[in-house]
Every structure is written in C-alpha cells, then in structure tokens.
Amino acid sequence: MVQIISLVTIEVTENDLIKRCEKEVGKECLSPEWKDYKDGDEVILRDNTAAILVEVSETSAQIRFYHYGSTTKFLKTVAPYQYKLHTAIIPWEPGLGFVCYGEDEDSNGLKIYKTCKIGIVKVAS
C-alpha cells in the first residue's frame, strides 16, 4: 500500500527532504531531480528510485499513483485540495508509477492545463 508523508513546503529545505526520504526508505538518497509534468504524462519508475516528491501548490494538477504489473491498479491521488502548500513524499515500491491529470476549467468554463511538479529521488550508489 502506498504511504504518503506530507511536509509543509515553506518550512523545509531540500536537505530536509533528502534526510526525511532517507529516514522513510532506509537508504542513502540523492538530491531530487525536479520536473514539471504535463496533463497525460505517465511515468513508470525504475528500480533505483528511492522516493517521489510532489510539490503541491494551489495551482497544481492532480497526480494519481498506480501499480503497474500484470494489471494496472489505482492506488492513491495527491491533489491540491488535500495537500495544498505541502510537499508529499511517497516512498517508492516495485511497480509504482504515476499519471499527471492537469486538465481543469477556469471560472469562465475555459479549459486550462496545470502541471505536476515532481521530484524523483534516486538511491545513492
């Protein structure tokens, strides 16, 4: 089962995030590689992944986590209404991946596309 650890973003440094990742996964971790993913981007992570960091702001898209194996199983969602202004740490497990869902509507009903700011933390060699 996917575990989500939530930290208030403005109160943590990148070094704090690395130390917390190491505590959660029990392995030495490298600095996160941050990337903004677009609506529909699907990522299946490699075995050298330690954790996934999700920086959540008011304008973030949803990230849905799945287990990819013989079948694809939905696990959890990280969304702004739950984790606004937090960084969520998700320890990696075999088969874990995610999809960014960034399509939304503004107050005029026009489609807008939000991004998912994700940091992939790899295990130090």
C-alpha positions as a printed NumPy array, in Angstrom:
array([[  0.   ,   0.   ,   0.   ],
       [  1.317,   3.442,  -0.91 ],
       [  2.311,   5.638,   2.023],
       [  2.204,   9.444,   1.746],
       [  4.208,  11.647,   4.114],
       [  3.247,  15.331,   3.96 ],
       [  5.539,  18.226,   4.927],
       [  4.719,  21.946,   4.803],
       [  6.708,  23.188,   1.787],
       [  7.7  ,  26.597,   3.158],
       [  9.15 ,  25.   ,   6.289],
       [ 11.532,  22.514,   4.633],
       [ 14.749,  22.783,   2.674],
       [ 15.897,  20.344,   0.02 ],
       [ 18.344,  18.928,   2.574],
       [ 15.41 ,  18.332,   4.964],
       [ 13.578,  16.475,   2.189],
       [ 16.593,  14.259,   1.487],
       [ 17.026,  13.426,   5.189],
       [ 13.315,  12.6  ,   5.508],
       [ 13.483,  10.408,   2.39 ],
       [ 16.457,   8.553,   3.837],
       [ 14.574,   8.018,   7.093],
       [ 11.491,   6.705,   5.28 ],
       [ 13.256,   4.388,   2.807],
       [ 16.232,   3.349,   4.94 ],
       [ 18.736,   4.105,   2.148],
       [ 21.081,   6.942,   1.236],
       [ 19.33 ,   9.256,  -1.233],
       [ 20.494,  11.69 ,  -3.904],
       [ 19.033,  15.161,  -4.458],
       [ 15.673,  15.105,  -6.237],
       [ 15.537,  15.641,  -9.995],
       [ 12.628,  18.104, -10.367],
       [ 10.473,  18.254, -13.473],
       [  7.107,  19.762, -14.395],
       [  4.951,  17.04 , -15.948],
       [  2.055,  17.908, -18.252],
       [ -1.507,  16.611, -18.402],
       [ -1.477,  12.99 , -19.505],
       [  2.203,  12.336, -18.782],
       [  2.562,   8.785, -17.475],
       [  5.74 ,   7.71 , -15.686],
       [  6.73 ,   4.227, -14.562],
       [  9.758,   4.436, -12.302],
       [ 12.95 ,   2.406, -12.327],
       [ 14.344,   0.189,  -9.604],
       [ 16.94 ,   2.77 ,  -8.492],
       [ 14.156,   5.124,  -7.329],
       [ 14.021,   5.833,  -3.583],
       [ 11.014,   8.157,  -3.405],
       [  8.777,  10.526,  -5.31 ],
       [  8.334,  14.11 ,  -4.107],
       [  5.258,  16.062,  -5.132],
       [  5.327,  19.83 ,  -4.564],
       [  1.693,  20.868,  -4.248],
       [  0.552,  24.462,  -4.726],
       [ -2.905,  25.95 ,  -5.218],
       [ -2.396,  25.695,  -8.981],
       [ -1.029,  22.148,  -9.111],
       [ -2.591,  19.358, -11.089],
       [ -3.617,  16.026,  -9.565],
       [ -1.189,  13.133,  -9.517],
       [ -2.641,   9.654,  -9.474],
       [ -0.459,   6.765,  -8.397],
       [ -0.803,   3.313,  -9.899],
       [  0.786,  -0.088,  -9.502],
       [  1.89 ,  -1.391, -12.886],
       [  2.151,  -5.172, -13.066],
       [  0.174,  -7.86 , -14.87 ],
       [ -2.727,  -5.412, -14.419],
       [ -2.774,  -1.694, -13.642],
       [ -4.233,  -0.864, -10.239],
       [ -5.14 ,   2.626,  -8.963],
       [ -3.593,   3.328,  -5.535],
       [ -3.879,   6.979,  -4.397],
       [ -4.287,  10.579,  -5.518],
       [ -2.303,  13.625,  -4.413],
       [ -4.382,  16.732,  -5.142],
       [ -4.237,  20.431,  -4.174],
       [ -7.356,  20.3  ,  -2.011],
       [ -5.68 ,  17.663,   0.21 ],
       [ -2.034,  18.714,   0.242],
       [ -2.003,  22.422,  -0.726],
       [  1.325,  24.107,   0.061],
       [  2.863,  20.803,   1.136],
       [  5.472,  18.531,  -0.315],
       [  4.283,  14.951,  -0.327],
       [  6.889,  12.196,  -0.044],
       [  5.91 ,   8.839,  -1.486],
       [  8.453,   6.063,  -0.8  ],
       [  8.968,   4.051,  -3.984],
       [  7.92 ,   0.425,  -4.24 ],
       [  8.24 ,  -2.002,  -7.182],
       [  5.732,  -1.289,  -9.941],
       [  4.882,   2.227,  -8.713],
       [  4.17 ,   4.895, -11.314],
       [  2.023,   7.971, -11.762],
       [ -0.064,   9.971, -14.208],
       [ -0.417,  13.766, -14.155],
       [ -4.02 ,  14.947, -14.558],
       [ -3.828,  18.665, -15.316],
       [ -6.971,  19.458, -17.303],
       [ -9.277,  21.843, -15.451],
       [-11.649,  24.744, -16.102],
       [-11.312,  28.355, -15.082],
       [-14.169,  30.464, -13.697],
       [-15.374,  31.164, -17.262],
       [-15.576,  27.484, -18.147],
       [-12.485,  27.608, -20.367],
       [-10.091,  24.676, -20.289],
       [ -6.77 ,  25.272, -18.607],
       [ -3.878,  22.882, -18.162],
       [ -1.942,  22.67 , -14.915],
       [  1.36 ,  20.893, -14.343],
       [  2.586,  18.413, -11.753],
       [  5.892,  19.394, -10.099],
       [  7.563,  16.089,  -9.27 ],
       [ 10.983,  15.345,  -7.824],
       [ 12.351,  11.856,  -8.426],
       [ 14.785,  10.814,  -5.692],
       [ 17.227,   8.059,  -6.605],
       [ 19.125,   5.758,  -4.288],
       [ 22.791,   6.764,  -3.927],
       [ 25.119,   4.131,  -5.415]])
